[in-house]
Amino acid sequence: MKRIGIFLLLTVFGANLSMASEERFPRVSFKLSGGPGILNVGDINKVLNSINNNRVIEYLRKDNPNNDPNRSYVEGKLVPLRNTYASWEAELRLDLSPRLGLGISTFSSIHRENESSLTYTYVGAFGPQVTTWTYRPEFTASSPLIFNFYYSINAGARRTVFVNAGIGHYSGKMSVYRSYEQFYPAGGVYVEKIDCKTQAKSSLGFHAGASLEYALLRNLALVIDMRGSFVRIRNFKGVMDWENNFGLKYSTIGFLYYFSMFDEWTGLGHNQLEIWERPPDIDLRWPAGIRKARLELSGYSIRVGIKLGLF
């Protein structure tokens, strides 16, 4: 009996030592995950949509879908930059206790660009007046450093749920090339080209979400992360090159501005992006709502990956 008692005592003591070893903190782990997301994009798409979805343009698409040349019509479409993406995240995490953890991570970059054109033909008393807008927008965004705070709401379970929040350092730049062509009924032509390129600009962003970790082995877990973020980058500095078919040209260094305007040649109002040293006091386009342009990286994402315990 004495031997049995000693054996049971050693067994229980050994089990407690094993559990204590498993519960040892702090712990360090590495997580690699990837998946889809959606973001806002911001002013670039607002400009494209303001022309593409203009009330006159939308009306003509419905009123003259077959492009009858005897009536006003629209051809083509300005295509917004795609706001969906796929990315990966690499994170080094320090768990201070069963409930509290800190992480530092980085994301892959996002790059979007395209080119599209829209032609508006107005058929008046003196013949057709043809206007074509061509846009080539582009943006690149990255998040080189993100800090995460984790709190477990069911510490110790095989399926562990964490809520998380944090702050990140984000960087981005954008450019817009625009060609405006006007063909008049009498045969005249006016062509204007504007090319705006900005330098990279950085900003802080915030995020919050939830994570599910399912333990596969002692040091290996399947991870599902869901996150919402608020990231807005503005105050972009850059250069704008302007020229027309009459041989006039100039370059401007300044900030990228977003504004609404009125095109007196087409009679359409829409939004625009241009670089100015400072907003103009007088402009025949009657610019309104002038503000510095924004790149909106706010959105949602979901990623699936693995977490590997290091020590």
C-alpha positions in Angstrom: 0.0 0.0 0.0 2.8 2.4 0.8 4.4 1.7 -2.6 1.1 2.4 -4.3 0.6 5.6 -2.4 4.1 6.8 -3.3 3.5 5.9 -7.0 0.2 7.8 -7.1 1.8 10.8 -5.4 4.7 10.8 -7.9 2.2 10.4 -10.8 0.1 13.4 -9.7 3.2 15.5 -9.0 4.6 14.6 -12.4 1.3 15.5 -14.1 1.3 18.8 -12.2 4.8 19.5 -13.3 3.9 18.7 -16.9 0.9 21.0 -16.8 3.0 23.7 -15.2 5.5 23.3 -18.0 2.7 23.6 -20.6 1.4 26.7 -18.9 4.8 28.4 -18.7 4.7 32.1 -19.7 5.8 34.2 -21.5 5.6 32.3 -24.8 6.8 33.3 -28.3 5.1 32.2 -31.5 5.2 32.9 -35.2 2.0 33.2 -37.3 1.7 33.2 -41.1 -1.7 33.8 -42.7 -3.3 35.0 -45.8 -6.7 35.7 -47.4 -9.0 38.2 -49.1 -10.0 41.7 -48.1 -12.0 44.7 -49.3 -11.0 48.4 -49.0 -12.5 51.8 -49.8 -9.9 53.2 -52.3 -11.2 56.7 -51.9 -11.0 59.8 -54.1 -9.6 58.1 -57.2 -12.8 56.0 -57.6 -15.0 58.9 -56.6 -13.7 60.8 -59.6 -14.2 58.0 -62.0 -17.7 57.2 -60.7 -18.7 60.9 -60.8 -18.3 60.9 -64.6 -19.3 57.3 -65.3 -22.5 57.6 -63.2 -23.4 61.2 -64.1 -27.2 61.6 -64.4 -26.9 62.7 -68.1 -24.6 59.8 -68.9 -26.8 57.3 -67.1 -29.9 58.7 -68.9 -28.3 58.4 -72.3 -27.3 54.8 -71.6 -30.9 53.9 -71.0 -32.5 56.3 -73.5 -30.3 55.3 -76.5 -28.8 51.8 -75.6 -28.2 51.0 -79.3 -26.2 54.2 -80.0 -28.5 55.6 -82.7 -26.2 58.2 -84.4 -29.1 60.6 -84.9 -29.4 61.0 -81.1 -27.0 61.7 -78.3 -25.3 58.6 -76.9 -22.5 57.2 -74.7 -19.8 54.6 -75.5 -17.5 52.9 -73.1 -17.2 53.1 -69.3 -14.7 54.5 -66.8 -13.8 51.5 -64.7 -13.0 52.1 -61.0 -9.9 50.5 -59.4 -10.7 47.1 -58.0 -11.2 47.3 -54.2 -10.8 43.7 -53.4 -7.4 42.1 -52.7 -5.5 39.1 -51.3 -2.7 39.5 -48.9 -0.5 37.7 -46.4 0.5 38.6 -42.9 3.6 37.5 -40.9 3.5 38.1 -37.1 5.8 37.5 -34.2 3.7 37.2 -31.0 4.5 37.3 -27.3 1.9 35.8 -25.0 2.4 37.3 -21.5 -0.2 35.2 -19.9 -3.1 32.8 -20.9 -5.2 35.8 -21.7 -2.9 38.6 -22.7 -0.7 38.8 -25.8 1.3 41.3 -27.9 2.2 41.0 -31.5 4.1 42.8 -34.2 3.4 42.0 -37.9 3.7 43.1 -41.5 1.4 42.8 -44.5 2.1 42.3 -48.2 1.6 45.4 -50.4 -1.4 46.2 -52.6 -1.1 47.6 -56.1 -3.9 48.6 -58.4 -4.0 50.3 -61.9 -6.1 50.3 -65.0 -7.0 52.3 -68.1 -10.4 53.0 -69.4 -12.3 55.5 -71.6 -15.8 57.0 -72.0 -17.0 58.8 -75.1 -20.0 61.2 -74.9 -21.5 62.2 -78.3 -23.9 65.1 -78.1 -26.0 65.5 -81.3 -27.1 69.1 -81.6 -28.4 71.4 -84.3 -24.9 71.8 -85.9 -24.0 68.2 -85.8 -22.2 65.9 -83.3 -19.9 67.1 -80.6 -17.7 64.2 -79.3 -16.0 64.2 -75.9 -13.7 61.4 -74.7 -12.3 61.0 -71.2 -9.4 58.6 -70.8 -8.1 57.8 -67.3 -5.2 55.8 -66.1 -5.3 55.8 -62.2 -2.9 53.9 -60.0 -2.2 53.4 -56.3 0.2 51.3 -54.2 -0.2 50.7 -50.4 1.7 48.8 -47.8 1.7 48.4 -44.0 5.3 47.7 -43.0 4.7 47.7 -39.2 1.6 46.8 -37.2 1.2 46.4 -33.4 -1.5 44.0 -32.1 -3.0 43.5 -28.7 -4.7 40.2 -27.9 -7.1 39.2 -25.1 -8.5 35.7 -24.8 -12.1 35.3 -23.7 -11.7 31.5 -23.1 -8.1 30.9 -22.1 -6.9 27.3 -21.9 -9.4 25.8 -24.4 -8.4 23.9 -27.4 -10.5 26.3 -29.5 -9.4 29.7 -28.2 -11.2 32.9 -29.1 -9.2 36.2 -29.0 -10.4 39.8 -29.5 -7.7 42.0 -30.8 -7.0 45.7 -31.5 -4.0 47.7 -32.5 -2.3 50.5 -34.4 -0.3 50.3 -37.7 2.0 52.4 -39.8 0.7 52.5 -43.4 2.3 54.0 -46.5 0.8 54.7 -49.9 1.1 56.8 -53.1 -1.2 57.4 -56.1 -1.1 58.8 -59.6 -3.7 59.9 -62.1 -3.2 60.4 -65.9 -6.1 62.0 -67.7 -6.7 62.7 -71.4 -9.6 65.0 -72.4 -10.5 65.2 -76.1 -13.1 67.4 -77.6 -14.2 67.2 -81.3 -16.4 70.1 -82.3 -19.2 70.0 -85.0 -17.3 72.5 -87.1 -14.3 70.3 -87.2 -12.1 71.8 -84.5 -10.2 69.6 -82.0 -9.1 70.3 -78.4 -6.9 67.9 -76.5 -5.7 68.3 -72.9 -3.5 65.9 -71.0 -2.8 65.9 -67.3 -0.4 63.6 -65.5 -0.3 63.7 -61.6 2.3 61.7 -59.7 2.7 61.8 -55.9 5.4 60.8 -53.5 4.8 58.1 -50.9 3.0 59.3 -47.8 2.6 57.5 -44.5 -0.1 57.6 -41.8 -1.2 55.8 -38.7 -4.2 53.5 -38.9 -6.3 51.6 -36.4 -7.9 48.1 -36.4 -9.9 45.7 -34.3 -11.2 42.2 -34.8 -11.4 38.6 -33.5 -9.3 35.5 -33.9 -10.0 31.8 -33.6 -7.2 29.5 -32.8 -7.6 25.7 -32.9 -4.8 23.6 -31.4 -3.6 20.9 -33.8 -0.5 19.9 -31.8 1.1 21.3 -28.7 3.0 24.0 -30.7 0.9 24.2 -33.8 -2.5 25.8 -34.3 -4.9 26.7 -37.1 -5.7 30.4 -37.0 -8.7 32.3 -38.5 -8.5 36.1 -38.3 -11.2 38.6 -39.0 -10.4 42.3 -38.9 -11.8 45.7 -39.6 -9.5 48.7 -40.1 -9.6 52.5 -40.4 -6.8 53.9 -42.5 -6.8 57.2 -44.3 -3.7 58.7 -46.0 -3.7 62.3 -47.2 -1.5 65.4 -47.8 0.1 63.8 -50.9 2.8 65.9 -52.4 3.7 65.5 -56.1 4.1 66.9 -59.6 1.5 67.6 -62.3 2.4 67.9 -65.9 -0.2 69.7 -68.1 -0.2 70.1 -71.9 -2.7 70.7 -74.8 -2.6 70.3 -78.5 -1.8 74.0 -79.1 1.7 73.4 -77.7 1.1 74.9 -74.3 2.6 73.0 -71.3 3.7 73.5 -67.7 4.5 71.6 -64.5 3.2 72.3 -61.0 4.6 71.1 -57.7 2.3 71.0 -54.7 -0.4 68.9 -53.0 -2.9 66.7 -54.7 -6.5 68.2 -54.3 -9.9 66.7 -54.8 -12.8 69.0 -55.9 -16.0 69.2 -57.9 -16.2 71.1 -61.2 -18.4 72.1 -64.1 -17.4 71.3 -67.7 -18.9 74.2 -69.8 -18.2 72.3 -73.1 -20.2 69.3 -72.2 -22.5 70.8 -69.6 -21.6 68.0 -67.1 -20.5 68.4 -63.5 -18.1 65.9 -62.0 -15.2 65.5 -59.6 -11.5 65.8 -60.3 -8.0 65.4 -59.0 -5.2 67.8 -59.7 -2.0 69.0 -58.1 -1.8 72.7 -57.1 0.7 74.8 -55.2 -2.4 76.3 -53.7 -6.1 76.2 -54.7 -6.9 78.8 -57.4 -8.7 82.0 -56.6 -10.5 82.0 -59.9 -11.2 79.1 -62.3 -13.6 78.9 -65.2 -14.6 75.4 -64.0 -16.1 76.8 -60.8 -14.3 74.3 -58.5 -16.1 73.6 -55.2 -15.6 71.4 -52.1 -11.8 71.7 -52.5 -9.8 69.6 -50.1 -6.6 67.5 -50.1 -7.1 64.1 -51.7 -7.3 60.9 -49.7 -6.3 57.3 -50.2 -8.8 55.3 -48.1 -7.4 51.9 -47.0 -10.2 51.3 -44.5 -12.0 48.0 -44.9 -12.4 44.4 -43.8 -10.3 41.2 -44.2 -10.3 37.6 -43.3 -7.2 35.4 -43.2 -6.5 31.8 -42.5 -3.1 30.4 -41.5 -1.0 28.6 -38.9 0.7 29.6 -35.6 3.9 27.9 -34.7 5.1 28.0 -31.1 8.8 28.8 -30.9 9.6 28.8 -27.2 
